[in-house]
Amino acid sequence: LLWSTKLYPIRAAFGVGLSFFTVAAGQAIGASLVGGLIELLDPSVVFYLFAAVAVLGATRQPPMFSGSPTAWCGRVRGTRRGGCT
């Protein structure tokens, strides 16, 4: 959530809203997926499977981007508007 304001400096509310939407969608999809898999597999197998996915996700480094988030300040569709504070 904190990085969303850096990634979208002009539209910070959009970044925060997108972050909350992503978390909510992940919870809904994950819960449905776990429920379906528990009916097919042993619950401990499903637990370990999702734990492995979580560990893999925690060890991945986000992709690097060129420039700093403050370099994007004021850029909207290729135009320059205002500056960052």
Order of alpha helices (4+ residues) and beta strands (2+ residues): alpha-alpha-alpha-beta-beta
